[in-house]
Amino acid sequence: MRIRSLLASAALMAAFVALAGEAQAQTAPVTFALDFRALGRHAAWYVALEKGYYKQAGLDVTIIPSQGTAQAIQSVESKAAQFAFSDVAGLVAARANSGATSKMVSVIYQKSPYAIFSLRSGANVTKPEQLENLEIGSGAGSFTQKVIEAFMKSKGLKPETVKYTNIDPAARVGLLAAKKIPAIETFAMSMPGVVKAVGAADAQIFLLANSGLALYSNGILVREDYLKSDPDKVKGFVKASLQGWKDTIANPKEAADIVMKHVKGLDPEVTFQEIVIVNALVATPDTRAKGLGTIDAKLMAESVDLIAKNTGSDGKVAAKDVYDTSALPQPAIKP
């Protein structure tokens, strides 16, 4: 009887191991490159990871940092990552100048987060005209410079008068606070960190989107060949990610707790405030009507045209070349 019992237990164990191995085999490892080091603004991706949305899609996702949108695109192009979080401006430049084949399959930041921060006691930038002759802390791999250039040209200003000083992203706010640089370019989600460093009374933000910049920003990128060869994985990644964004928008406090669990050393208050800010860029009237990640053909064409015409890429890139809506979930996931 004992032998039979042992044999039965062994058989059950073997079956369990076989099932576990099968489940593991059905989970495909993929890498997702962020546009920067992980911060509160990236909480939604960790929400999708924590809640098992990627696993449910058959994906074992590893999230890696980048030092700007350009590096994120390079990660996808070099096949170091299957997915990347980058912007339309960087994508247009990469396709025009380096033969990149990536496409945007979901627009996350429907409203552009590009911003210029200054001190009210210093440069106090509040209108487009003040960008002329301004020194701005930026980075060699930042395509935000191209966005500022395009924005200034659209306003009839002279972008060549702007001086960009190469400063590591992590050091920009500190140098602004120390008055070593009159202005810095970074995303609007940096506002909580700027306020913490310089004080609410002295922090000034100039958000380009509030002064007429109609431009799609960050979204999910994949290579064309990967989209064609593994469409189900792309669809699964996009759907799981948008589920993460839906939950983040519905419960930013929960999202803050989750991202801080995965990314050590984040400031709780700054993390929460970043999430609130980025949620406003994602949950727009358009996404509430059409679903998260939606891509409007007209706005995408205008976005590509604005970047191409003002960065020497005119005629090199067509809007249809930079995006693909086939991976967006149906029915749509609405915030």
Phi, psi and omega per residue, in radians:
M1 nan -0.695 -3.125
R2 -1.149 -0.653 3.130
I3 -1.106 -0.761 3.122
R4 -1.071 -0.712 3.139
S5 -1.102 -0.743 3.120
L6 -1.131 -0.697 3.126
L7 -1.131 -0.707 3.124
A8 -1.129 -0.725 3.124
S9 -1.116 -0.722 3.128
A10 -1.099 -0.680 -3.138
A11 -1.155 -0.714 3.120
L12 -1.134 -0.723 3.127
M13 -1.097 -0.734 3.135
A14 -1.097 -0.704 3.134
A15 -1.145 -0.696 3.126
F16 -1.108 -0.787 3.127
V17 -1.081 -0.715 3.139
A18 -1.117 -0.740 3.134
L19 -1.168 -0.702 3.119
A20 -1.110 -0.718 3.121
G21 -1.136 -0.663 3.120
E22 -1.153 -0.728 3.134
A23 -1.124 -0.700 3.128
Q24 -1.134 -0.676 -3.116
A25 -1.159 -0.476 -3.105
Q26 -1.454 -0.115 3.114
T27 -1.728 1.943 -3.075
A28 -1.528 2.236 3.084
P29 -1.288 2.246 3.063
V30 -2.388 2.706 -3.140
T31 -2.026 2.400 -3.137
F32 -2.097 2.093 -3.124
A33 -1.663 2.113 3.042
L34 -1.269 3.024 3.102
D35 -1.577 -0.087 -3.060
F36 -2.853 -3.100 3.022
R37 -1.178 2.663 -3.045
A38 -1.133 2.232 -3.130
L39 -2.399 -3.095 3.134
G40 -0.987 -0.606 -3.117
R41 -1.098 -0.327 -3.119
H42 -1.699 0.213 -3.027
A43 -0.978 -0.676 -3.039
A44 -1.000 -0.628 3.137
W45 -1.158 -0.642 3.131
Y46 -1.331 -0.498 3.022
V47 -1.105 -0.794 3.109
A48 -1.084 -0.650 3.123
L49 -1.211 -0.861 -3.085
E50 -1.108 -0.698 -3.082
K51 -1.483 0.027 3.046
G52 1.402 0.255 -3.134
Y53 -1.139 -0.646 3.106
Y54 -1.199 -0.718 3.121
K55 -1.069 -0.718 3.120
Q56 -1.086 -0.480 3.116
A57 -1.514 0.051 3.130
G58 1.412 0.417 -3.066
L59 -2.109 2.385 3.020
D60 -1.854 1.683 -2.952
V61 -1.639 2.267 2.995
T62 -1.923 2.211 -3.126
I63 -1.757 2.214 -3.132
I64 -2.123 2.648 3.125
P65 -1.445 2.915 3.023
S66 -2.430 2.948 3.071
Q67 -1.935 0.986 -3.140
G68 2.061 2.877 -3.093
T69 -1.157 -0.553 -3.140
A70 -1.119 -0.752 3.136
Q71 -1.166 -0.595 3.101
A72 -1.088 -0.750 3.094
I73 -1.116 -0.734 3.126
Q74 -1.057 -0.629 3.128
S75 -1.086 -0.699 3.115
V76 -1.258 -0.774 -3.113
E77 -1.111 -0.601 3.135
S78 -1.475 -0.048 -3.125
K79 1.220 0.316 3.014
A80 -1.272 -0.383 3.087
A81 -2.446 2.624 3.080
Q82 -1.564 -0.466 -3.115
F83 -2.309 2.655 3.092
A84 -2.507 2.699 3.056
F85 -1.886 1.823 -3.079
S86 -2.520 -3.105 -3.016
D87 -1.986 2.872 -3.120
V88 -1.094 -0.711 -3.129
A89 -1.037 -0.818 3.124
G90 -1.156 -0.634 -3.136
L91 -1.168 -0.755 3.115
V92 -1.069 -0.801 3.137
A93 -1.096 -0.730 -3.117
A94 -1.156 -0.697 3.134
R95 -1.242 -0.588 -3.101
A96 -1.355 -0.629 -2.974
N97 -1.881 -0.388 -3.074
S98 -2.237 0.175 3.076
G99 1.219 0.441 3.126
A100 -1.081 2.653 -3.120
T101 -2.071 0.169 -3.112
S102 -1.207 2.644 3.051
K103 -2.297 2.620 3.064
M104 -1.553 2.200 -3.089
V105 -1.915 -0.058 3.100
S106 -2.857 2.206 3.088
V107 -1.616 2.044 -3.134
I108 -1.547 -0.960 3.107
Y109 -1.468 1.636 -3.138
Q110 -1.236 -0.551 3.064
K111 -1.873 2.297 -3.054
S112 -1.143 2.330 3.141
P113 -1.645 0.061 -3.051
Y114 -1.072 2.225 -3.058
A115 -2.517 2.685 3.019
I116 -1.968 2.172 3.094
F117 -1.847 2.429 3.089
S118 -2.557 -3.142 3.093
L119 -1.806 2.417 3.087
R120 -1.098 -0.485 3.099
S121 -1.490 0.012 -3.133
G122 -2.128 -2.073 -3.094
A123 -1.144 -0.579 3.077
N124 0.841 1.031 -3.095
V125 -1.329 2.054 -3.118
T126 -2.267 -0.108 -3.122
K127 -2.582 2.732 -3.051
P128 -0.952 -0.688 -3.074
E129 -1.021 -0.451 -3.109
Q130 -1.322 -0.141 3.113
L131 -1.281 -0.476 3.114
E132 -1.100 2.372 3.121
N133 1.118 0.312 -3.140
L134 -1.599 2.454 3.005
E135 -1.611 2.201 -3.063
I136 -2.166 2.227 3.038
G137 -1.254 2.136 -3.068
S138 -2.500 -2.802 -3.141
G139 -2.510 2.676 -3.089
A140 -1.064 -0.524 -3.111
G141 -1.736 0.211 -3.083
S142 -1.603 2.142 3.092
F143 -1.489 0.008 3.053
T144 -1.065 -0.537 3.074
Q145 -1.007 -0.702 3.129
K146 -1.170 -0.632 3.119
V147 -1.162 -0.770 3.114
I148 -1.077 -0.729 3.121
E149 -1.058 -0.829 3.134
A150 -1.110 -0.724 3.129
F151 -1.079 -0.786 -3.117
M152 -1.142 -0.728 3.110
K153 -1.089 -0.670 3.135
S154 -1.155 -0.350 3.123
K155 -1.723 0.066 -3.134
G156 1.318 0.385 -3.137
L157 -1.711 3.056 -3.071
K158 -1.892 1.658 -3.104
P159 -1.150 -0.392 -3.128
E160 -1.188 -0.217 3.136
T161 -1.452 -0.208 -3.126
V162 -1.349 2.362 3.068
K163 -1.835 2.112 3.103
Y164 -1.761 2.213 3.107
T165 -1.878 2.191 -3.078
N166 -1.257 1.955 3.141
I167 -2.327 2.339 3.092
D168 -0.970 2.361 -3.102
P169 -0.907 -0.668 -3.100
A170 -1.208 -0.316 -3.076
A171 -1.767 -0.153 -3.005
R172 -1.097 -0.820 -3.092
V173 -1.104 -0.712 3.135
G174 -1.088 -0.709 3.126
L175 -1.229 -0.589 3.064
L176 -1.137 -0.781 -3.141
A177 -1.091 -0.606 -3.140
A178 -1.450 0.002 -3.135
K179 1.076 0.581 3.080
K180 -1.576 -0.221 3.112
I181 -2.509 2.356 -3.062
P182 -1.284 -0.429 -3.120
A183 -2.735 2.749 3.079
I184 -2.363 2.638 3.024
E185 -1.832 2.333 3.052
T186 -2.888 3.131 -3.121
F187 -1.385 2.747 -3.116
A188 -1.027 -0.461 -3.117
M189 -1.160 -0.184 3.105
S190 -1.388 -0.119 -3.086
M191 -0.907 -0.813 3.133
P192 -1.030 -0.697 3.117
G193 -1.177 -0.663 3.101
V194 -1.144 -0.783 3.131
V195 -1.061 -0.738 3.136
K196 -1.106 -0.613 -3.080
A197 -1.414 -0.682 -3.025
V198 -1.956 -0.212 -3.099
G199 1.653 2.498 -3.093
A200 -1.063 -0.568 -3.082
A201 -1.238 -0.405 -3.054
D202 -1.913 -0.110 -3.094
A203 -1.439 2.221 3.128
Q204 -2.198 2.241 3.097
I205 -2.034 2.377 3.020
F206 -2.070 1.793 -3.115
L207 -1.586 2.040 -3.058
L208 -1.034 -0.613 -3.113
A209 -1.118 -0.462 3.122
N210 -1.418 -0.093 3.111
S211 -2.056 0.447 2.996
G212 1.839 0.042 3.115
L213 -1.359 1.853 3.075
A214 -1.755 1.712 -2.992
L215 -2.670 2.218 3.006
Y216 -1.145 2.547 -3.130
S217 -2.035 -2.061 -2.998
N218 -1.342 2.565 3.074
G219 -2.780 -3.020 -3.122
I220 -1.575 2.211 -3.137
L221 -1.964 2.512 2.990
V222 -2.468 2.757 3.039
R223 -1.269 2.627 3.132
E224 -1.041 -0.746 -3.094
D225 -1.141 -0.614 3.132
Y226 -1.230 -0.676 3.111
L227 -1.083 -0.654 -3.137
K228 -1.336 -0.685 -3.065
S229 -1.455 -0.502 -3.101
D230 -2.302 1.007 -3.084
P231 -1.068 -0.582 -3.124
D232 -1.190 -0.640 3.096
K233 -1.161 -0.703 3.123
V234 -1.124 -0.805 3.115
K235 -1.070 -0.720 3.139
G236 -1.122 -0.726 3.135
F237 -1.153 -0.774 -3.121
V238 -1.109 -0.822 -3.118
K239 -1.089 -0.802 -3.140
A240 -1.092 -0.707 3.139
S241 -1.121 -0.755 -3.131
L242 -1.191 -0.541 3.031
Q243 -1.122 -0.676 3.072
G244 -1.095 -0.717 3.104
W245 -1.167 -0.692 3.116
K246 -1.031 -0.785 3.141
D247 -1.185 -0.640 -3.134
T248 -1.148 -0.698 3.107
I249 -1.185 -0.672 -3.117
A250 -1.262 -0.575 -3.060
N251 -2.501 1.359 -3.102
P252 -1.092 -0.526 3.118
K253 -1.146 -0.787 3.102
E254 -1.070 -0.735 3.139
A255 -1.087 -0.692 3.116
A256 -1.099 -0.746 3.121
D257 -1.085 -0.685 -3.108
I258 -1.203 -0.822 -3.108
V259 -1.156 -0.603 3.115
M260 -1.229 -0.440 3.054
K261 -1.188 -0.663 -3.092
H262 -1.538 -0.516 -3.092
V263 -2.079 1.834 -3.059
K264 -1.308 2.590 3.030
G265 1.598 0.031 3.128
L266 -1.331 2.493 3.091
D267 -1.328 2.144 -3.053
P268 -0.975 -0.813 -3.081
E269 -1.219 -0.760 3.116
V270 -1.103 -0.715 3.136
T271 -1.050 -0.842 -3.136
F272 -1.080 -0.793 -3.110
Q273 -1.141 -0.648 3.088
E274 -1.055 -0.742 -3.131
I275 -1.092 -0.753 3.125
V276 -1.065 -0.742 -3.139
I277 -1.140 -0.827 -3.078
V278 -1.201 -0.552 3.108
N279 -1.047 -0.598 3.129
A280 -1.214 -0.440 3.089
L281 -1.395 -0.400 -3.049
V282 -1.674 -0.811 -3.110
A283 -1.560 1.433 -3.126
T284 -1.789 2.966 3.072
P285 -0.948 -0.604 -3.138
D286 -1.163 -0.772 -3.120
T287 -1.290 -0.504 3.089
R288 -1.195 -0.500 3.129
A289 -1.532 -0.712 -3.001
K290 -1.897 -0.263 -3.137
G291 1.952 2.665 3.114
L292 -1.084 2.500 3.099
G293 1.429 -0.013 -3.057
T294 -1.009 2.595 3.114
I295 -2.195 1.973 3.095
D296 -1.520 2.149 -3.053
A297 -1.026 -0.705 -3.106
K298 -1.167 -0.818 -3.124
L299 -1.179 -0.618 3.091
M300 -1.142 -0.716 3.121
A301 -1.101 -0.737 3.114
E302 -1.150 -0.662 3.134
S303 -1.128 -0.833 -3.136
V304 -1.123 -0.723 -3.128
D305 -1.105 -0.747 -3.141
L306 -1.068 -0.799 -3.127
I307 -1.209 -0.824 -3.076
A308 -1.084 -0.795 -3.082
K309 -1.180 -0.473 -3.049
N310 -1.832 0.112 -3.139
T311 -2.298 0.328 3.105
G312 1.323 0.285 -3.114
S313 -1.906 0.171 -3.099
D314 -1.041 2.258 3.133
G315 1.501 -0.186 -3.119
K316 -1.609 -0.440 -3.075
V317 -2.346 2.266 3.071
A318 -1.796 2.620 -3.095
A319 -0.988 -0.686 -3.106
K320 -1.102 -0.323 -3.115
D321 -1.439 -0.292 -2.988
V322 -1.834 -0.083 -3.134
Y323 -2.516 2.827 3.138
D324 -2.653 2.182 -3.075
T325 -1.683 0.068 -3.036
S326 -1.157 -0.349 -3.097
A327 -1.621 -0.079 3.135
L328 -1.212 2.395 -3.054
P329 -1.206 2.553 3.044
Q330 -2.261 2.088 0.071
P331 -1.231 2.791 -3.110
A332 -1.169 2.636 3.075
I333 -1.690 1.973 -3.047
K334 -1.823 2.510 3.136
P335 -1.245 nan nan
